[in-house]
Amino acid sequence: MALAAGRRLPRVSTMLFAENLSKSFGPNDVLENVTFSIGDGDRVGLVGPNGGGKSTILRLLAGDQKADEGACGHRGGALGYLRQEAGLVDALTLADELWLAFPEAHAIERRLADVASHIERGEGDLDALIEEQAGLFEQFDHMDGYRIEARIGRVLDGLGFDLPNDTHKRCGDFSGGWQMRIALAKVLVRRPENVLLDEPTNHLDRKTRDWLADELQTYEGTVLIVTHDGEFLDKVANRILDLRDKRVDVYFGNYSEYQRQKAERLQAQDRAASRQERELARQERFIERFGAKATKASVVHSREKQLAKVERVQRTRKDAEVHFQLNTAGRTERDVLMIKHVGHAFGDHLVLLDVSMHIERGQKVALIGPNGSGKSTLLRIAAGHFPPTEGALEWAERARPGYYDQHQDEALDPERTVLDEVRSVAGNQVDEKLRTVLGQFLFRGDDVFKPIRVLSGGERSRVALAKFLIQPANVLLLDEPTNHLDKTTRRKLIEALQGYEGTILCASHDPGIVEGVATHVYEVKDTGVRELMDLQRS
């Protein structure tokens, strides 16, 4: 495996493991006696419903949280962990942030610069400085430090960065999607022996997802990936861990093979349950028929004892699904939104220039384009979050826009409960109505009192959708609304958008929205916006 910059040395045996792992949050049991091991060369997908504990498993493996019972962690080599939050230093440039992945080499490089400066100025013991410099050069070479820049460049290029221009930009100047790419790059350039990736494809376009799949296919370490992207797992994974009902089932093969094996397992379980039910019913009929006969008393008693000891085979249950629809709050005028020669810059960074759009009632407009091209900026300007640097927007008088933010951690208050968060935008609506809505999004009973900070990314997305639904609107401004959603919730949202009778302006990479919902598609690129197609779906 690789050292800091990738020089090949003898491989170490690596493993990610969990042994009888249990974890609860207050009264909520998330994991019970979970056991698995992931060894050298395994690329494993961890799948399951949102809120089931997938991110919790990653945090426990990384040591961010402690297990209530059991053991877990990694053995052999270093651990790299892509969290759902980028965790960057806004003031650092992209290049400096990537160098943080190589602290030892970076420290040697800084010391070499100091030593060279002392030698040049003739300060200190010259012989000692030259000897130290030679030793530092040897250490740097041993770490393959001279290839770090090339390694960083290769990964950044694969993730779609504009080189070399982006390397000089501050991390805080990148959009949220690009910041997640930076966090992913930090893991990939380091190439640790053990890798945890939490939703790595959420902010990637198809080209970059394909590049990442190729990168992971040849990865020599141990990889565990949480994602709802089955197509991605088909290319990458050789095993699947299915986390449901607080336990893990192991399937060998990629995602499609997992689906086939699981379907067969569930069918076999239902057949076994049917056979058992028939046999139990037969025994119960015998007991009922002969229970009052003294001559059969011993036989009846024996069968009753046998029935009491039988471990019942449970029939399979469908995963709980969200149920909601998107209703319009009144009808707008024909001309819903006029965007007139809008431009916007963040400091010296120009994002949009001379953008004009005319959106009419009933249109469903998809904005596509690279991350950081200005899609989110245009949506936030339309939502009134800040005025454009130049140009103007004209909304229809009866337009009631509602805005959905892709960055849930920024949009939700971590200290509020689920109910409090929805209540904050509900006006005078009673809690009974709010709890009914939350129930449609699978927050039932005491779930509504969970603080936002303990929710998974998918659960936070469902809270945001519930907030969005509770507010009356007839124009939807959506920023990557399917990010973090499991397959079922994503499908339900796309169906709701297809049936929505109002107007939609949506930034999305999701083909389900671009190809299945949009009536008009615009590309946001190179500070401009151009219409690619007018589909005019009925």
NORPE-V94665 format. One record per residue. N is the residue number from 1. RES is the residue in one letter. PHI is phi in radians with two decimals (none if undefined). BURIAL is I if it has 24 or more other C-alpha atoms within 12 Angstrom, else O. Layout:
# NORPE-V94665
n-><N:N>
res-><RES:RES>
phi-><PHI:PHI>
burial-><BURIAL:BURIAL>
This chain:
# NORPE-V94665
n-><1:2:3:4:5:6:7:8:9:10:11:12:13:14:15:16:17:18:19:20:21:22:23:24:25:26:27:28:29:30:31:32:33:34:35:36:37:38:39:40:41:42:43:44:45:46:47:48:49:50:51:52:53:54:55:56:57:58:59:60:61:62:63:64:65:66:67:68:69:70:71:72:73:74:75:76:77:78:79:80:81:82:83:84:85:86:87:88:89:90:91:92:93:94:95:96:97:98:99:100:101:102:103:104:105:106:107:108:109:110:111:112:113:114:115:116:117:118:119:120:121:122:123:124:125:126:127:128:129:130:131:132:133:134:135:136:137:138:139:140:141:142:143:144:145:146:147:148:149:150:151:152:153:154:155:156:157:158:159:160:161:162:163:164:165:166:167:168:169:170:171:172:173:174:175:176:177:178:179:180:181:182:183:184:185:186:187:188:189:190:191:192:193:194:195:196:197:198:199:200:201:202:203:204:205:206:207:208:209:210:211:212:213:214:215:216:217:218:219:220:221:222:223:224:225:226:227:228:229:230:231:232:233:234:235:236:237:238:239:240:241:242:243:244:245:246:247:248:249:250:251:252:253:254:255:256:257:258:259:260:261:262:263:264:265:266:267:268:269:270:271:272:273:274:275:276:277:278:279:280:281:282:283:284:285:286:287:288:289:290:291:292:293:294:295:296:297:298:299:300:301:302:303:304:305:306:307:308:309:310:311:312:313:314:315:316:317:318:319:320:321:322:323:324:325:326:327:328:329:330:331:332:333:334:335:336:337:338:339:340:341:342:343:344:345:346:347:348:349:350:351:352:353:354:355:356:357:358:359:360:361:362:363:364:365:366:367:368:369:370:371:372:373:374:375:376:377:378:379:380:381:382:383:384:385:386:387:388:389:390:391:392:393:394:395:396:397:398:399:400:401:402:403:404:405:406:407:408:409:410:411:412:413:414:415:416:417:418:419:420:421:422:423:424:425:426:427:428:429:430:431:432:433:434:435:436:437:438:439:440:441:442:443:444:445:446:447:448:449:450:451:452:453:454:455:456:457:458:459:460:461:462:463:464:465:466:467:468:469:470:471:472:473:474:475:476:477:478:479:480:481:482:483:484:485:486:487:488:489:490:491:492:493:494:495:496:497:498:499:500:501:502:503:504:505:506:507:508:509:510:511:512:513:514:515:516:517:518:519:520:521:522:523:524:525:526:527:528:529:530:531:532:533:534:535:536:537:538>
res-><M:A:L:A:A:G:R:R:L:P:R:V:S:T:M:L:F:A:E:N:L:S:K:S:F:G:P:N:D:V:L:E:N:V:T:F:S:I:G:D:G:D:R:V:G:L:V:G:P:N:G:G:G:K:S:T:I:L:R:L:L:A:G:D:Q:K:A:D:E:G:A:C:G:H:R:G:G:A:L:G:Y:L:R:Q:E:A:G:L:V:D:A:L:T:L:A:D:E:L:W:L:A:F:P:E:A:H:A:I:E:R:R:L:A:D:V:A:S:H:I:E:R:G:E:G:D:L:D:A:L:I:E:E:Q:A:G:L:F:E:Q:F:D:H:M:D:G:Y:R:I:E:A:R:I:G:R:V:L:D:G:L:G:F:D:L:P:N:D:T:H:K:R:C:G:D:F:S:G:G:W:Q:M:R:I:A:L:A:K:V:L:V:R:R:P:E:N:V:L:L:D:E:P:T:N:H:L:D:R:K:T:R:D:W:L:A:D:E:L:Q:T:Y:E:G:T:V:L:I:V:T:H:D:G:E:F:L:D:K:V:A:N:R:I:L:D:L:R:D:K:R:V:D:V:Y:F:G:N:Y:S:E:Y:Q:R:Q:K:A:E:R:L:Q:A:Q:D:R:A:A:S:R:Q:E:R:E:L:A:R:Q:E:R:F:I:E:R:F:G:A:K:A:T:K:A:S:V:V:H:S:R:E:K:Q:L:A:K:V:E:R:V:Q:R:T:R:K:D:A:E:V:H:F:Q:L:N:T:A:G:R:T:E:R:D:V:L:M:I:K:H:V:G:H:A:F:G:D:H:L:V:L:L:D:V:S:M:H:I:E:R:G:Q:K:V:A:L:I:G:P:N:G:S:G:K:S:T:L:L:R:I:A:A:G:H:F:P:P:T:E:G:A:L:E:W:A:E:R:A:R:P:G:Y:Y:D:Q:H:Q:D:E:A:L:D:P:E:R:T:V:L:D:E:V:R:S:V:A:G:N:Q:V:D:E:K:L:R:T:V:L:G:Q:F:L:F:R:G:D:D:V:F:K:P:I:R:V:L:S:G:G:E:R:S:R:V:A:L:A:K:F:L:I:Q:P:A:N:V:L:L:L:D:E:P:T:N:H:L:D:K:T:T:R:R:K:L:I:E:A:L:Q:G:Y:E:G:T:I:L:C:A:S:H:D:P:G:I:V:E:G:V:A:T:H:V:Y:E:V:K:D:T:G:V:R:E:L:M:D:L:Q:R:S>
phi-><none:-1.58:-1.53:-0.92:-1.95:1.92:-1.11:-1.32:-2.22:-0.92:-1.16:-1.88:-1.33:-2.01:-2.87:-1.90:-2.57:-2.44:-2.27:0.88:-1.42:-2.30:-2.64:-2.24:-2.11:1.08:-1.42:-1.67:-1.40:-1.79:-2.29:-2.37:0.91:-1.44:-2.34:-2.87:-2.47:-2.24:-1.92:-0.82:1.40:-1.40:-2.10:-1.99:-1.64:-1.86:-2.13:2.63:-1.15:-1.05:1.46:-1.40:2.04:-1.10:-1.14:-1.08:-1.03:-1.09:-1.13:-1.19:-1.07:-1.41:1.49:-1.24:-2.28:-1.88:-1.28:-1.30:-2.51:1.45:-2.38:-2.85:2.64:-2.36:-2.27:1.50:1.38:-1.58:-2.10:-1.97:-2.41:-1.61:-1.50:-1.39:-2.00:-1.13:1.13:-1.63:-1.65:-0.98:-1.34:-1.37:-1.29:-0.99:-1.07:-1.13:-1.11:-1.19:-1.17:-1.09:-1.26:-2.19:-1.08:-1.17:-1.13:-1.13:-1.14:-1.12:-1.09:-1.15:-1.17:-1.04:-1.12:-1.13:-1.09:-1.06:-1.15:-1.11:-1.10:-1.10:-1.57:1.26:-1.68:1.42:-1.38:-1.07:-1.09:-1.14:-1.15:-1.14:-1.15:-1.11:-1.06:-1.09:-1.13:-1.16:-1.05:-1.15:-1.09:-1.10:-1.18:-1.09:-1.42:1.06:-1.09:-1.26:-1.82:-1.07:-1.02:-1.13:-1.12:-1.06:-1.09:-1.11:-1.20:-1.10:-1.13:-1.10:-1.53:1.58:-1.30:-1.53:-1.79:-1.56:-1.02:-1.17:-1.12:-1.67:-1.37:-1.22:-1.03:-1.16:-1.53:-1.48:-1.20:-1.03:-1.11:-1.24:-1.12:-1.17:-1.14:-1.10:-1.06:-1.14:-1.05:-1.08:-1.25:-1.22:-1.24:-1.27:0.88:-1.20:-1.22:-2.16:-2.27:-2.03:-2.16:-1.79:0.95:-1.24:-1.71:-1.00:-1.95:-1.86:-1.43:-1.06:-1.06:-1.26:-1.06:-1.13:-1.11:-1.11:-1.05:-1.09:-1.08:-1.33:-1.07:-1.76:-1.24:-1.59:-1.57:-1.94:-2.22:-2.17:-2.14:-1.73:-2.83:-1.69:-1.51:-1.13:-1.08:-1.13:-1.15:-1.06:-1.44:-1.90:-1.40:-1.98:-2.62:-2.25:-1.78:-1.82:-1.73:-2.58:0.93:1.28:-2.31:-2.06:-1.92:-1.83:-2.22:-1.73:1.96:-1.49:-1.15:-1.11:-1.16:-1.05:-1.07:-1.14:-1.10:-1.16:-1.03:-1.11:-1.13:-1.17:-1.10:-1.11:-1.12:-1.16:-1.12:-1.12:-1.11:-1.13:-1.06:-1.15:-1.06:-1.12:-1.18:-1.12:-1.09:-1.11:-1.15:-1.17:-1.13:-1.08:-1.10:-1.14:-1.27:-1.93:-1.05:-1.58:-1.59:-1.08:-1.18:-1.84:-1.00:-1.16:-1.16:-1.08:-1.07:-1.10:-1.21:-1.09:-1.13:-1.10:-1.09:-1.15:-1.57:-1.19:-1.49:-1.26:-1.44:-1.39:-1.23:-1.21:-2.10:-1.23:-1.08:-1.08:-2.10:-1.22:-2.43:-2.76:-2.43:-1.87:-1.81:-1.56:-1.73:1.55:-1.87:-1.59:-1.15:-1.10:-1.55:-1.42:-2.52:-1.97:-1.80:-2.06:0.90:-1.39:-2.32:-2.66:-2.39:-1.84:1.12:-1.55:-1.61:-1.41:-1.85:-2.25:-2.49:0.94:-1.60:-2.27:-2.52:-2.23:-1.91:-1.84:-0.97:1.51:-1.27:-2.12:-1.77:-1.81:-1.78:-2.08:2.47:-1.07:-1.01:1.49:-1.38:2.11:-1.07:-1.14:-1.08:-1.10:-1.14:-1.18:-1.11:-1.09:-1.36:1.45:-1.22:-2.80:-1.38:-1.22:-1.09:-2.60:1.51:-2.65:-2.13:-2.18:-1.61:-1.06:-1.06:-1.63:-1.22:-2.21:-1.29:-2.12:-2.01:-2.00:-1.62:-1.25:-1.71:-1.12:-1.14:-1.47:-1.52:-1.96:-1.51:-1.10:-1.59:-1.37:-1.40:-1.00:-1.14:-1.08:-1.12:-1.24:-1.08:-1.13:-2.09:-1.60:1.12:-1.70:-1.19:-1.32:-1.07:-1.04:-1.14:-1.13:-1.21:-1.13:-1.10:-1.11:-1.09:-1.13:-1.82:1.27:-1.74:-2.13:1.04:-1.27:-1.01:-1.22:-1.71:-1.19:-1.24:-0.99:-1.14:-1.65:-1.42:-1.29:-1.02:-1.15:-1.15:-1.10:-1.11:-1.19:-1.09:-1.09:-1.12:-1.10:-1.03:-1.09:-1.20:-1.29:-1.67:-1.16:-2.68:-2.21:-2.36:-1.82:-1.88:-2.10:-1.94:0.81:-1.21:-1.59:-1.03:1.32:-1.45:-1.26:-1.07:-1.18:-1.16:-1.05:-1.09:-1.11:-1.15:-1.09:-1.09:-1.15:-1.18:-1.11:-1.57:-1.21:-1.66:-1.60:-1.96:-2.26:-2.21:-2.35:-1.62:-2.83:-1.64:-1.28:-1.08:-1.07:-1.51:-1.12:-1.68:-1.86:-2.08:-1.14:-1.67:-2.43:-2.16:-2.07:-1.76:-1.80:-2.79:0.92:1.23:-2.08:-2.32:-2.38:-1.37:-1.62:-2.76:-2.08:-1.49:0.80:-1.22:-1.43>
burial-><I:I:I:I:I:I:O:O:O:O:O:O:O:I:I:I:I:I:I:O:I:I:I:I:O:O:O:O:O:I:I:I:I:I:I:I:I:I:I:I:I:I:I:I:I:I:I:I:I:I:I:I:I:I:I:I:I:I:I:I:I:I:O:O:O:O:I:O:O:O:I:I:I:I:I:O:I:I:I:I:I:I:I:I:I:I:O:I:O:O:O:O:I:I:I:I:I:I:I:I:I:I:O:I:I:I:O:I:I:O:O:I:O:O:I:I:O:O:O:O:O:O:O:O:O:O:O:O:I:O:O:O:I:O:O:I:I:O:I:I:O:O:I:I:I:O:O:I:I:O:I:I:I:O:I:I:I:I:I:I:I:I:O:O:O:I:I:O:I:I:I:I:I:I:I:I:I:I:I:I:I:I:I:I:I:I:I:I:I:I:I:I:I:I:I:I:I:I:I:I:I:I:I:I:I:I:O:I:I:I:I:I:I:O:I:I:I:O:I:I:I:I:I:I:I:I:I:I:I:I:O:I:I:I:I:I:I:I:I:I:I:I:I:I:I:I:I:I:I:I:I:I:I:I:I:I:O:I:I:O:O:O:O:O:O:O:O:O:O:O:O:O:O:O:O:O:O:O:O:I:O:O:I:O:O:O:I:O:O:O:O:O:O:O:O:O:O:O:O:I:O:O:I:O:O:O:O:O:O:O:O:O:O:O:O:O:O:O:O:O:I:I:I:I:I:I:I:I:O:O:I:I:O:O:O:I:I:I:I:O:I:I:I:I:I:O:O:O:I:I:I:I:I:I:I:I:I:I:I:I:I:I:I:I:I:I:I:I:I:I:I:I:I:I:I:I:I:I:I:I:I:I:I:O:O:O:O:I:I:O:O:I:I:I:I:I:O:O:I:I:I:I:I:I:I:I:I:I:I:O:O:I:O:O:O:O:I:I:I:I:I:I:I:I:O:I:O:O:O:O:O:O:O:I:I:I:I:I:I:I:I:I:I:O:O:O:I:I:I:I:I:I:O:I:I:I:I:I:I:I:I:I:I:I:I:I:I:I:I:I:I:I:I:I:I:I:I:I:I:I:I:I:I:I:I:I:I:I:I:I:I:I:I:I:O:I:I:I:I:I:I:I:I:I:I:I:I:I:I:I:O:I:I:I:I:I:I:I:I:I:I:I:I:I:I:O:I:I:I:I:I:O:O:O:O:O:O:O>
